[in-house]
Amino acid sequence: MTKLPLLTMTKSRLLSEIPELNRESNVLLDTLSGLCSFYSVSDLASFLFSKKFCDLVEYKDPWIMFEIGVYINHNLTLDLIPDDGKLILIDSQGNRGLNSDSVEIISEVNFTDVMTDWLERVINC
């Protein structure tokens, strides 16, 4: 039996003009325009705090929003906005899995803890 991914991520929408990107960041942005899947929370956390992703999104003002979803239930989603060195998770669907409507993430460990808690809450509803 094939193991299914746990989470998905895709570019949701632009919040402002795309900044000037290098070639590698443009390729990554094109990839993220499709549905990307991750087999664990730690896989996604590692990607979000990788140099490649940070190079794409680290600008003073937020310019892009991503959607993170549960692979087996695409109605369970969070919005993710990279904002000047931190990540903001927003429960715009009202799934009530976060402790508040939005959470600021400052580290890979912080992201892993928040997402693990969110998954337990929304999947066990």
MARNU-144822 format. One line per 10 residues: their letters; for each residue x, y, z of N, C-alpha, C. Coordinates in pm, 1 decimal, decimal comma, padded with zeros to 6 digits. Example, Ala and Ser with C-alpha at 12.3 -4.5 7.8 and 13.67 -1.06 7.14 Angstrom:
MARNU-144822
AS = 01319,0 -00569,0 00780,0 01230,0 -00450,0 00780,0 01320,0 -00330,0 00780,0  01285,0 -00225,0 00708,0 01367,0 -00106,0 00714,0 01290,0 00003,0 00787,0
This chain:
MARNU-144822
MTKLPLLTMT = 00082,9 -00117,2 00000,0 00000,0 00000,0 00000,0 00088,5 00125,0 00000,0  00056,1 00220,5 -00084,4 00132,5 00342,8 -00096,0 00095,4 00439,8 00016,0  00197,1 00499,8 00075,7 00174,3 00598,2 00181,8 00128,3 00729,7 00118,5  00019,2 00785,5 00170,5 -00032,6 00912,8 00120,5 00037,1 01028,7 00190,3  00050,3 01141,4 00120,0 00103,6 01260,8 00186,0 00010,1 01305,5 00298,4  00062,4 01383,5 00390,6 -00016,0 01437,2 00501,3 -00069,1 01576,7 00469,6  00016,3 01660,7 00410,4 -00017,7 01800,9 00387,7 00008,0 01842,6 00243,7  -00061,8 01946,9 00202,4 -00038,3 02006,8 00071,1 -00010,5 02155,5 00090,2  00052,9 02212,9 -00010,1 00075,6 02357,3 -00009,5 00075,2 02406,3 -00152,6  00014,5 02521,4 -00173,2 00011,8 02582,9 -00304,9 00006,0 02734,3 -00290,3
KSRLLSEIPE = 00047,6 02803,4 -00394,4 00033,0 02949,1 -00395,7 -00115,6 02979,4 -00401,8  -00164,0 03060,6 -00310,1 -00305,2 03096,3 -00306,0 -00332,2 03221,5 -00388,3  -00261,3 03329,5 -00354,3 -00279,5 03453,8 -00430,2 -00167,5 03551,5 -00399,3  -00156,4 03649,8 -00485,9 -00059,5 03756,9 -00466,0 -00124,7 03868,2 -00385,2  -00051,8 03921,4 -00289,6 -00100,3 04031,6 -00207,5 -00054,9 04166,6 -00262,8  00050,7 04163,2 -00342,2 00102,5 04282,4 -00409,4 00185,9 04235,3 -00528,2  00253,0 04328,2 -00593,1 00334,8 04291,7 -00709,0 00444,6 04194,0 -00668,6  00477,3 04105,3 -00761,4 00587,8 04012,3 -00738,5 00717,5 04092,5 -00739,5  00798,7 04079,9 -00635,1 00927,2 04151,7 -00635,6 01020,3 04092,3 -00740,9  01127,7 04160,6 -00766,5 01226,0 04108,5 -00861,0 01289,4 03983,6 -00799,9
LNRESNVLLD = 01275,0 03871,8 -00869,3 01323,3 03743,0 -00819,3 01437,1 03692,4 -00905,1  01528,4 03617,7 -00843,4 01632,3 03552,3 -00922,6 01573,1 03429,1 -00990,8  01649,3 03367,9 -01078,1 01600,5 03254,8 -01157,7 01552,8 03140,0 -01068,8  01631,4 03106,8 -00967,0 01596,1 02995,0 -00878,4 01463,7 03021,7 -00805,9  01443,3 03144,3 -00762,1 01318,1 03179,4 -00694,1 01199,8 03176,6 -00790,0  01221,7 03217,8 -00914,3 01114,8 03209,6 -01014,5 01073,7 03065,1 -01040,6  01171,5 02975,9 -01047,1 01142,1 02833,7 -01067,7 01062,7 02779,3 -00948,8  01103,5 02815,8 -00827,7 01031,9 02770,3 -00708,1 00889,6 02825,2 -00705,9  00871,8 02950,9 -00741,7 00738,0 03010,2 -00746,0 00649,8 02936,5 -00846,2  00705,7 02902,0 -00961,6 00629,7 02823,8 -01060,5 00589,4 02688,5 -01002,9
TLSGLCSFYS = 00681,5 02623,5 -00932,6 00651,9 02493,8 -00871,0 00540,7 02507,5 -00767,4  00547,0 02611,9 -00686,6 00447,4 02632,1 -00581,3 00312,3 02677,7 -00635,5  00306,5 02708,9 -00762,5 00177,8 02742,3 -00824,8 00093,8 02617,3 -00846,1  00158,5 02501,1 -00843,1 00089,1 02373,0 -00847,0 00071,4 02322,4 -00704,9  00012,0 02206,7 -00690,5 -00011,2 02148,1 -00558,6 00111,0 02066,7 -00517,8  00177,7 02108,0 -00411,6 00293,9 02037,1 -00359,1 00249,9 01957,7 -00236,7  00304,8 01839,5 -00219,6 00263,3 01756,7 -00106,5 00382,6 01724,3 -00016,9  00351,0 01702,6 00110,5 00451,3 01674,8 00212,7 00402,0 01557,9 00297,1  00492,8 01467,0 00329,7 00455,8 01345,7 00401,8 00451,4 01362,9 00553,2  00502,9 01474,5 00603,3 00498,4 01498,6 00747,8 00502,7 01648,3 00774,7
VSDLASFLFS = 00465,4 01685,0 00895,5 00473,3 01824,9 00937,2 00618,9 01870,4 00934,7  00709,1 01783,4 00977,7 00850,7 01821,5 00979,9 00905,8 01842,1 00839,3  00857,0 01766,0 00740,6 00898,0 01789,3 00601,2 00858,3 01929,4 00556,1  00734,6 01968,1 00584,2 00686,9 02100,9 00545,9 00763,0 02208,7 00622,8  00783,4 02188,8 00751,7 00856,9 02286,9 00832,6 00998,2 02306,5 00779,0  01063,7 02197,6 00746,7 01199,3 02204,5 00692,0 01201,1 02283,7 00561,9  01102,0 02261,4 00476,2 01093,1 02334,9 00350,0 01070,3 02483,8 00374,9  00977,1 02517,6 00464,5 00942,8 02658,2 00488,4 01058,1 02738,0 00548,5  01149,2 02670,5 00615,6 01263,2 02739,4 00674,7 01392,8 02711,0 00599,2  01379,7 02655,9 00478,8 01496,6 02631,7 00394,3 01545,0 02762,9 00333,3
KKFCDLVEYK = 01671,4 02766,5 00297,7 01728,0 02885,8 00234,1 01653,9 02917,9 00105,0  01621,9 02815,5 00028,5 01555,1 02836,5 -00100,2 01419,5 02905,8 -00082,6  01337,5 02859,0 00012,6 01206,9 02921,1 00034,2 01224,2 03061,2 00093,0  01314,3 03076,0 00188,2 01337,5 03208,0 00248,6 01384,3 03309,2 00144,5  01470,1 03266,7 00052,6 01513,9 03356,9 -00054,7 01396,4 03402,9 -00140,1  01297,4 03316,8 -00158,0 01179,2 03352,1 -00237,3 01092,2 03454,5 -00165,7  01072,6 03440,2 -00037,4 00968,5 03517,8 00031,3 01018,4 03627,9 00124,4  01146,7 03631,1 00156,1 01194,5 03727,1 00255,5 01207,1 03867,7 00198,3  01099,9 03940,8 00211,6 01095,4 04082,0 00173,8 01028,4 04156,7 00287,2  01052,1 04287,6 00293,8 00998,9 04368,0 00404,3 00846,8 04359,8 00412,5
DPWIMFEIGV = 00780,3 04369,1 00300,0 00634,1 04365,4 00298,3 00584,4 04233,0 00241,6  00479,3 04177,1 00300,8 00423,5 04052,2 00247,2 00369,9 04073,3 00106,0  00397,7 03976,8 00017,9 00352,5 03990,8 -00120,9 00279,9 03867,2 -00173,1  00281,2 03759,7 -00094,4 00221,9 03635,1 -00143,2 00154,8 03560,5 -00027,6  00049,4 03487,7 -00062,0 -00019,6 03402,8 00035,4 -00020,2 03259,9 -00018,7  00004,5 03165,5 00069,7 -00001,1 03023,7 00035,9 -00116,4 02959,9 00112,1  -00161,2 02846,1 00062,3 -00262,3 02767,9 00132,3 -00201,0 02634,1 00169,5  -00212,3 02598,8 00295,6 -00169,3 02468,3 00345,5 -00295,7 02389,2 00374,8  -00301,2 02265,7 00328,2 -00419,9 02184,6 00349,2 -00386,9 02042,9 00391,3  -00487,2 01976,0 00442,9 -00476,0 01834,3 00477,5 -00501,2 01755,1 00349,1
YINHNLTLDL = -00410,4 01666,4 00314,3 -00417,5 01594,5 00187,2 -00548,7 01517,9 00171,1  -00594,6 01452,8 00276,0 -00714,8 01368,6 00263,4 -00844,8 01447,2 00277,4  -00835,4 01575,9 00313,6 -00955,0 01659,6 00325,5 -00918,6 01803,4 00290,5  -00936,2 01839,0 00164,7 -00894,8 01970,9 00116,5 -00979,7 02085,0 00171,2  -01081,6 02054,5 00251,8 -01158,7 02159,7 00318,7 -01089,7 02208,3 00445,8  -00992,2 02133,4 00492,7 -00917,9 02170,9 00613,0 -00791,8 02244,3 00569,7  -00795,5 02377,0 00576,8 -00684,7 02457,6 00526,2 -00648,7 02571,0 00621,5  -00528,1 02618,4 00604,4 -00478,5 02739,5 00669,0 -00412,8 02825,1 00561,7  -00422,5 02956,1 00576,9 -00347,1 03046,2 00491,2 -00213,5 03073,2 00558,2  -00110,4 03089,8 00475,7 00022,9 03118,5 00526,1 00076,1 03241,2 00453,4
IPDDGKLILI = 00114,1 03342,0 00529,9 00171,1 03463,6 00472,0 00310,7 03484,6 00530,4  00414,7 03475,6 00446,3 00548,9 03511,1 00492,2 00555,9 03662,7 00509,8  00607,1 03707,8 00624,9 00608,4 03851,0 00654,9 00735,3 03889,0 00730,4  00832,2 03939,4 00658,7 00954,1 03995,9 00717,2 01020,2 03903,2 00819,6  01051,7 03781,8 00777,7 01124,0 03688,3 00862,9 01039,0 03597,9 00949,4  00909,5 03617,6 00945,8 00821,0 03527,1 01020,7 00711,9 03476,7 00926,7  00640,9 03375,6 00971,5 00529,1 03320,6 00895,6 00402,1 03344,0 00975,7  00297,7 03387,0 00908,8 00169,7 03406,9 00975,5 00073,0 03301,0 00924,5  00021,3 03220,1 01016,0 -00080,7 03120,6 00983,9 -00216,2 03179,4 01018,7  -00310,6 03168,8 00925,5 -00443,4 03226,6 00944,1 -00548,7 03119,6 00919,4
DSQGNRGLNS = -00642,1 03107,5 01012,3 -00753,6 03013,7 00997,1 -00870,4 03086,7 00931,1  -00858,8 03113,0 00802,4 -00963,1 03188,1 00731,5 -01086,6 03102,5 00702,6  -01075,2 02970,5 00716,5 -01188,0 02880,6 00693,7 -01271,0 02859,7 00820,2  -01222,2 02908,5 00932,5 -01295,7 02892,9 01058,2 -01296,4 02750,7 01110,2  -01188,1 02676,1 01086,4 -01180,5 02537,3 01134,2 -01157,7 02528,6 01284,7  -01122,9 02639,4 01346,6 -01102,2 02649,4 01491,1 -00991,9 02556,8 01543,0  -00894,2 02531,8 01460,8 -00784,5 02446,3 01503,7 -00668,6 02521,7 01564,5  -00661,7 02652,5 01538,2 -00557,9 02735,2 01598,7 -00610,7 02793,1 01729,7  -00519,9 02833,5 01816,6 -00561,3 02893,9 01943,6 -00623,0 03031,6 01924,5  -00595,0 03096,4 01811,9 -00655,6 03224,8 01776,0 -00673,6 03225,6 01624,2
DSVEIISEVN = -00729,8 03332,3 01570,6 -00752,8 03337,6 01426,0 -00623,9 03337,7 01345,7  -00516,0 03389,0 01405,6 -00386,3 03387,7 01338,2 -00275,2 03366,2 01440,3  -00166,0 03307,3 01392,8 -00051,6 03276,8 01478,2 00074,7 03316,9 01403,6  00165,3 03386,9 01471,9 00295,2 03420,3 01414,4 00393,4 03308,8 01446,5  00460,5 03262,4 01342,7 00557,5 03153,8 01354,9 00696,7 03212,4 01337,2  00787,4 03179,1 01429,6 00921,0 03237,1 01422,3 01032,7 03133,9 01402,4  00999,1 03005,2 01409,6 01102,6 02902,7 01393,8 01041,7 02773,6 01340,2  01129,5 02687,3 01294,6 01087,3 02556,7 01244,0 01019,2 02474,9 01353,9  01074,8 02478,0 01474,3 01016,4 02404,4 01587,6 00879,8 02462,3 01622,8  00869,6 02593,5 01624,3 00743,3 02661,9 01652,2 00637,2 02620,6 01549,9
FTDVMTDWLE = 00674,3 02617,6 01421,4 00581,1 02576,5 01316,4 00536,2 02432,4 01338,3  00631,1 02344,3 01366,1 00599,4 02202,8 01386,3 00501,9 02184,9 01502,2  00525,2 02254,5 01611,9 00436,0 02244,3 01728,1 00295,3 02293,9 01695,3  00285,1 02411,0 01633,3 00154,1 02469,7 01601,4 00078,7 02382,3 01501,7  00147,8 02335,3 01397,4 00081,1 02253,7 01295,1 00038,9 02117,6 01349,0  00121,5 02057,3 01432,6 00085,7 01928,0 01491,6 -00039,4 01942,8 01577,1  -00043,8 02048,0 01657,3 -00161,2 02076,3 01740,2 -00283,7 02102,8 01652,5  -00266,8 02182,9 01547,2 -00377,4 02213,8 01455,5 -00432,4 02085,8 01391,0  -00342,8 02001,4 01342,5 -00386,0 01876,2 01279,1 -00465,7 01789,0 01375,6  -00417,2 01775,2 01497,8 -00488,7 01693,6 01596,4 -00628,3 01748,5 01621,9
RVINC = -00640,8 01879,5 01628,0 -00771,5 01940,5 01654,1 -00867,8 01926,3 01536,5  -00822,3 01954,0 01415,0 -00915,8 01953,8 01301,7 -00947,6 01813,8 01251,5  -00854,5 01721,9 01264,7 -00880,3 01585,5 01217,4 -00967,3 01510,0 01316,7  -00955,6 01541,2 01444,7 -01032,1 01471,0 01547,6 -01164,1 01538,4 01581,8  -01208,2 01633,8 01499,7 -01337,2 01701,8 01525,7 -01453,9 01610,9 01495,8
